[in-house]
Amino acid sequence: MFDLILKNGTLVNEGQIFESDIAIKGDRIEKIAPSIDAESKKIIDFKANMFCQASSMTRFILESQA
């Protein structure tokens, strides 16, 4: 079981842009995939939001959604 799944986001990483879900357990990203269908304590629909490489902006986005 994951602690958090961020669904339907747009992932920006090293110049590539693609649709993705991100699963988090504890303080680690455990899985990145086009679709993650698993149990989670919390699921946030990130439609129309972007994920980017770790930075202060990433932390701000995650904290603003909590």
Number of C-alpha atoms within 10 A of each C-alpha: 10 17 15 18 26 20 22 20 20 19 20 15 12 8 5 7 13 12 16 20 22 21 23 18 15 9 7 9 13 12 13 15 12 14 12 16 10 9 13 14 10 12 14 15 13 18 12 8 12 17 22 14 11 9 8 8 12 14 10 10 14 12 9 8 9 7
